């Protein structure tokens, strides 16, 4: 997801978001690794967990 934060001249902060084009594939992929991801740093894998950024 891409996010843009701006401040309206009248005071409130606004947030605009845009989903990644492959959102469904990413969600399916993340569901298959959800239990393994927290253990990765313990196995000396210090890479990021978001390959789509």
Residue, then its C-alpha position, 0 to 999 in steps of 0.5 A: x500500500x502506498x500512503x500519502x499524509x497531508x495537512x488540510x489548511x483548515x486543520x485536519x490531517x488527511x490520509x490517502x492510500x492506494x493498494x499495490x496492484x498485486x494485493x491479492x497475490x501478496x495477501x496469499x503469499x503472506x498467509x503461507x509465511x505468517x507463522x515462519x516470519x517471526x522466527x526468521x531473525x532467530x535463524x540469522x535471516x535479517x532480511x526484510x519481510x516485505x519483498x514488494x516495497 
